[in-house]
Amino acid sequence: MGNKTMQKYILVLFLLASSAIFAAVDPISSQRLELKPGWNLVTLTRPITSESAERFLALQPMKLDADNKCYVRCTSEDDIKVGVGYWIFSKTAQPPIDLVHDQSQTTWVTATLTQGWNLIGVANNSNWMIQATDIWQWLNDKFQRISKEELTIGEAYWVKQ
């Protein structure tokens, strides 16, 4: 084997080994919130880190308290659940907010539908869509009815079961 052929062989092996190492490292996964001026209806797609939870709570999210039929402001990490619908008000357009997923959590509970109306979102492992009979999306400062095929991960909806 000639010197040039050996160099090419070593280079190919190096590139293959490098790509295998790169493929074995998971990039940090995150969810990007893009808040428009006015009310935004969002959900978390999977658990987030404590630092991201603090960033999310600083946005003063509100969730539905179905038992008391009112909205409540989320004030602690315990108030943050995957798949719950959250209202966030923004006076102005915000730069995108990246919420880092907690990679140590490989399983989690996602919000499910209860009888009646629900403020619920589409998360990574949501399956409530099967039971939904009526879905409304907040878009351009008003609600509009949509089909199950129009649902988007990371967004929340008013849903009737």
C-alpha positions as CSV (number, residue, x, y, z in Angstrom):
1,M,0.0,0.0,0.0
2,G,1.5,3.4,-1.0
3,N,2.0,6.3,1.3
4,K,-0.9,8.4,-0.2
5,T,-3.3,5.4,-0.1
6,M,-2.4,4.9,3.6
7,Q,-3.0,8.5,4.4
8,K,-6.4,8.4,2.7
9,Y,-7.3,5.2,4.6
10,I,-6.3,6.8,7.9
11,L,-8.3,10.0,7.0
12,V,-11.4,7.9,6.2
13,L,-11.1,6.0,9.5
14,F,-10.7,9.2,11.4
15,L,-13.7,10.8,9.8
16,L,-15.8,7.7,10.5
17,A,-14.7,7.6,14.1
18,S,-15.4,11.3,14.5
19,S,-18.9,11.0,13.1
20,A,-19.6,8.0,15.4
21,I,-18.5,10.0,18.5
22,F,-20.6,13.0,17.4
23,A,-23.7,10.8,16.8
24,A,-23.3,9.3,20.3
25,V,-23.6,12.8,22.0
26,D,-27.1,14.1,22.2
27,P,-27.4,17.8,21.7
28,I,-29.1,19.8,24.4
29,S,-32.7,19.7,23.6
30,S,-34.8,22.8,24.2
31,Q,-38.2,24.3,23.4
32,R,-38.4,27.8,21.9
33,L,-41.2,30.1,22.9
34,E,-42.0,32.9,20.5
35,L,-44.3,35.3,22.3
36,K,-46.3,37.8,20.2
37,P,-47.7,41.1,21.6
38,G,-50.9,40.3,23.5
39,W,-52.1,36.9,24.9
40,N,-50.2,33.7,23.9
41,L,-51.4,30.2,24.6
42,V,-48.5,27.8,25.1
43,T,-47.6,24.4,26.6
44,L,-44.4,22.7,27.7
45,T,-43.5,19.7,25.5
46,R,-41.5,17.9,28.1
47,P,-39.9,18.6,31.6
48,I,-37.5,21.6,31.7
49,T,-34.5,22.4,34.0
50,S,-34.9,24.4,37.2
51,E,-33.2,27.4,35.5
52,S,-35.7,27.2,32.6
53,A,-38.5,26.9,35.0
54,E,-37.5,30.1,36.7
55,R,-37.4,31.8,33.3
56,F,-40.8,30.4,32.5
57,L,-42.3,31.6,35.8
58,A,-40.8,35.1,35.2
59,L,-43.3,35.3,32.2
60,Q,-46.1,35.0,34.8
61,P,-48.0,32.1,33.1
62,M,-51.6,31.5,34.1
63,K,-53.3,28.1,34.0
64,L,-56.9,27.1,34.4
65,D,-58.2,25.9,37.8
66,A,-61.1,23.8,36.5
67,D,-62.4,23.1,40.0
68,N,-62.8,26.8,41.0
69,K,-63.5,27.9,37.4
70,C,-60.9,30.6,37.3
71,Y,-57.3,31.2,36.1
72,V,-54.4,31.1,38.6
73,R,-50.9,32.5,38.2
74,C,-48.2,29.9,38.4
75,T,-45.7,30.9,41.1
76,S,-43.6,27.8,41.7
77,E,-42.0,24.9,39.9
78,D,-44.8,22.7,41.3
79,D,-47.3,24.7,39.2
80,I,-45.5,23.7,35.9
81,K,-46.8,20.6,34.3
82,V,-46.1,19.1,30.8
83,G,-49.0,19.4,28.4
84,V,-51.0,22.0,30.5
85,G,-52.2,25.0,28.6
86,Y,-50.7,28.3,29.9
87,W,-51.7,31.9,29.1
88,I,-48.8,34.3,28.9
89,F,-49.3,38.0,28.2
90,S,-46.6,40.1,26.5
91,K,-46.8,43.8,26.1
92,T,-44.4,43.8,23.2
93,A,-42.8,41.3,20.9
94,Q,-40.2,39.3,22.8
95,P,-37.0,37.7,21.6
96,P,-37.3,33.9,21.4
97,I,-37.1,32.2,24.8
98,D,-35.3,28.9,24.9
99,L,-36.4,26.5,27.7
100,V,-33.9,23.7,28.2
101,H,-35.3,20.2,28.6
102,D,-34.3,18.3,31.6
103,Q,-32.4,15.3,30.0
104,S,-32.4,13.4,33.3
105,Q,-36.1,12.9,33.1
106,T,-36.8,10.2,30.6
107,T,-40.4,9.6,31.5
108,W,-43.1,12.1,32.7
109,V,-46.8,12.5,33.1
110,T,-48.6,14.6,30.5
111,A,-51.9,16.4,31.0
112,T,-55.0,14.5,30.0
113,L,-58.6,15.5,29.3
114,T,-61.3,15.6,31.8
115,Q,-65.0,15.7,31.1
116,G,-66.0,19.2,29.7
117,W,-63.7,21.9,28.6
118,N,-59.9,21.7,29.0
119,L,-57.0,24.1,28.5
120,I,-54.5,21.6,27.2
121,G,-51.5,21.5,25.0
122,V,-49.7,19.1,22.6
123,A,-46.6,17.7,24.3
124,N,-44.2,15.0,23.1
125,N,-46.3,12.1,24.5
126,S,-49.8,13.6,24.4
127,N,-52.6,11.3,23.5
128,W,-55.7,13.3,24.5
129,M,-56.5,14.0,20.8
130,I,-58.4,10.7,20.5
131,Q,-61.0,11.8,23.1
132,A,-61.4,15.4,21.8
133,T,-64.7,16.3,20.3
134,D,-64.2,20.1,19.8
135,I,-60.9,22.0,19.5
136,W,-60.4,25.7,19.5
137,Q,-57.1,27.6,18.8
138,W,-56.1,31.1,19.9
139,L,-54.9,32.8,16.7
140,N,-54.6,36.5,15.9
141,D,-56.3,37.5,19.1
142,K,-59.4,35.3,18.6
143,F,-60.4,31.7,18.9
144,Q,-61.1,29.6,15.8
145,R,-62.2,26.0,15.5
146,I,-59.6,23.6,14.1
147,S,-59.3,19.9,13.3
148,K,-57.1,17.4,15.0
149,E,-54.9,17.4,12.0
150,E,-54.0,21.1,12.6
151,L,-52.7,20.5,16.1
152,T,-49.1,21.7,16.6
153,I,-46.6,20.5,19.3
154,G,-45.9,23.2,21.8
155,E,-49.2,25.0,21.4
156,A,-52.2,24.8,23.7
157,Y,-55.9,24.7,22.9
158,W,-59.4,24.8,24.4
159,V,-60.6,21.3,24.0
160,K,-63.9,19.6,24.9
161,Q,-64.3,16.0,25.8
